[in-house]
Amino acid sequence: MERLKYYIAQFLSYTLHPGIMPTVGAVLVLGFLPVTFEWNFVIQVLSTVFLGTYIGPFLGIVILKITGVISSVHLKEREERVYPYIIGAASMIATGNQLERSGIPIEITWSVYLSALVVIISTILLPFFKSSAHAAGVFALFALYICLHQRYGGGEIQHLFIGAIVLGALSWARLELKRHTLQELLSGALLGFVPMFLLLSK
């Protein structure tokens, strides 16, 4: 039973990785907007967001691991998160700038910039504790869904209940794996939810 719980927690952690949340958010925005987009535009947007917010930061972590700056790509130790976070934030800011100049829907650009802001704040807080990046990612996505529902009236209310279940499941997974304390999960949740909601809410 304990082994099963471990595998479920690992599955949730990998599936809901914070690096893919901006791309999922871009999918939400494109789906909510009352505009029909051509497939080549959709692919261009999603590719740009995915490369800049996931692949770029991930490659940075791999290089840091190869050069011995960090001991694990999982960034278990608080002190090892500084350089990966700085690289991630820089990549996200560059991506946001590229999106802004390409005329991409503003909600996507803001979401990417907000992701960078969350990473920067998390870096500043590292001397005190490591906020959960996983919690920040899923709670920011949850806030984005609420704001898009407010702005464009799309989506379904029941999806919010499903989202709440996902938030709970992810929080359980991180606690089960002993990767974070409850305080770290709560701080990550606030870092993800509050800026996104304040910027994009009506």
C-alpha positions in Angstrom: 0.0 0.0 0.0 2.8 2.4 0.9 4.5 1.6 -2.4 1.3 2.3 -4.3 0.9 5.7 -2.6 4.5 6.5 -3.5 3.9 5.7 -7.2 0.7 7.7 -7.2 2.4 10.7 -5.6 5.3 10.5 -8.1 2.9 10.3 -11.0 1.0 13.4 -9.8 4.3 15.3 -9.3 5.5 14.6 -12.8 2.2 15.1 -14.4 1.6 18.4 -12.7 5.1 19.7 -13.0 5.3 23.5 -12.6 7.3 23.7 -15.9 4.3 22.7 -18.0 1.7 24.9 -16.3 2.4 28.0 -18.5 1.8 25.9 -21.6 -1.4 24.5 -20.1 -2.4 28.0 -19.2 -1.8 29.1 -22.9 -4.1 26.3 -24.0 -6.8 27.6 -21.6 -6.5 31.1 -22.9 -6.7 30.1 -26.5 -9.7 28.0 -25.7 -11.5 30.8 -23.7 -11.0 33.6 -26.1 -14.0 34.3 -28.4 -11.8 34.0 -31.5 -11.0 31.1 -33.8 -7.3 30.6 -34.3 -5.6 28.8 -37.2 -3.7 25.7 -36.2 -0.3 27.1 -37.3 -0.8 30.1 -34.9 -1.8 27.8 -32.0 1.2 25.6 -32.6 3.5 28.6 -32.8 2.2 30.0 -29.5 2.3 26.7 -27.6 5.8 25.9 -29.0 7.1 29.3 -27.9 5.7 29.0 -24.4 6.8 25.4 -24.0 10.3 26.0 -25.2 10.7 29.2 -23.1 9.1 28.1 -19.8 10.0 24.4 -19.7 12.7 23.3 -22.1 14.9 26.4 -21.5 14.9 26.1 -17.7 15.2 22.3 -17.9 18.3 22.5 -20.1 19.7 25.0 -17.6 19.2 22.6 -14.8 20.8 19.8 -16.8 23.9 21.9 -17.5 24.1 22.9 -13.8 24.0 19.2 -12.9 26.6 18.2 -15.5 29.0 21.0 -14.3 28.5 20.0 -10.7 26.8 23.2 -9.5 23.8 21.2 -8.3 23.7 17.6 -7.1 20.3 16.6 -8.4 17.9 17.7 -11.1 15.1 17.3 -8.5 16.5 20.3 -6.6 15.7 18.8 -3.2 18.0 21.1 -1.3 16.9 24.7 -0.8 20.4 26.1 -1.5 20.5 24.4 -4.9 17.5 26.2 -6.2 19.0 29.6 -6.6 20.8 29.3 -9.9 18.1 27.1 -11.6 15.5 29.6 -10.5 17.5 32.6 -11.9 17.9 30.8 -15.2 14.2 29.9 -15.3 13.1 33.4 -14.5 15.4 34.8 -17.2 14.1 32.3 -19.8 10.5 33.2 -18.9 11.1 36.9 -19.2 12.7 36.5 -22.6 9.8 34.3 -23.6 7.3 36.9 -22.4 9.1 39.6 -24.4 9.1 37.5 -27.5 5.4 36.8 -27.1 4.6 40.5 -26.5 6.4 41.5 -29.7 4.6 38.8 -31.7 1.1 40.0 -30.9 0.1 37.0 -28.9 -3.1 37.3 -26.7 -2.1 39.4 -23.8 -3.4 36.9 -21.2 -0.7 34.5 -22.3 2.0 37.0 -22.1 0.9 38.2 -18.7 0.8 34.5 -17.5 4.4 34.0 -18.6 5.6 37.2 -17.0 3.7 36.2 -13.8 5.4 32.8 -13.8 8.8 34.7 -13.9 7.6 36.9 -11.0 6.7 33.9 -8.9 10.1 32.3 -9.6 11.9 35.6 -8.6 9.9 35.9 -5.4 10.6 32.2 -4.6 14.3 32.9 -5.1 14.2 35.8 -2.7 12.5 33.7 -0.1 15.0 30.8 -0.4 17.2 31.9 2.5 14.1 31.4 4.7 12.3 28.4 3.2 11.6 26.8 -0.2 8.1 27.6 -1.4 6.6 24.8 -3.4 6.9 25.4 -7.1 4.4 22.7 -7.8 1.8 24.4 -5.6 2.6 27.7 -7.2 2.1 26.3 -10.7 -1.3 24.6 -10.1 -2.7 27.4 -8.0 -1.7 29.9 -10.6 -3.5 27.8 -13.3 -6.5 27.6 -11.0 -6.6 31.4 -10.7 -6.2 31.8 -14.4 -9.2 29.6 -15.0 -11.3 31.6 -12.6 -10.2 34.9 -14.2 -10.9 33.7 -17.8 -14.3 32.5 -16.6 -15.0 36.0 -15.2 -13.7 37.8 -18.3 -15.2 35.7 -21.1 -17.8 33.5 -19.5 -16.5 30.3 -20.8 -15.8 27.0 -19.0 -18.0 25.2 -16.6 -18.4 25.7 -12.8 -17.9 22.0 -12.2 -14.4 22.3 -13.6 -13.6 24.4 -10.6 -14.5 21.5 -8.4 -12.3 19.2 -10.4 -9.6 21.8 -10.2 -10.0 21.9 -6.4 -9.6 18.1 -6.3 -6.4 18.3 -8.4 -5.0 21.0 -6.0 -5.7 18.7 -3.0 -4.2 15.7 -4.7 -1.0 17.6 -5.7 -0.6 18.9 -2.2 -1.0 15.4 -0.8 1.5 14.1 -3.2 4.2 16.6 -2.2 3.6 15.9 1.4 3.6 12.2 0.8 7.0 12.4 -0.9 8.2 14.6 1.9 9.4 17.2 -0.6 7.6 20.0 1.2 6.1 21.0 4.5 2.5 22.4 4.8 4.0 25.9 5.2 5.9 25.6 2.0 2.9 24.3 0.2 0.8 27.2 1.5 3.4 29.8 0.6 3.6 28.3 -2.9 -0.1 28.4 -3.3 -0.3 32.1 -2.3 2.6 33.0 -4.6 0.8 31.3 -7.5 -2.8 32.3 -6.9 -2.7 35.9 -5.6 -0.6 37.6 -8.4 -2.5 35.9 -11.2 -5.9 36.6 -9.7 -5.1 40.3 -8.9 -3.8 41.0 -12.4 -6.3 39.1 -14.5 -9.5 39.4 -12.4 -12.1 41.9 -13.4 
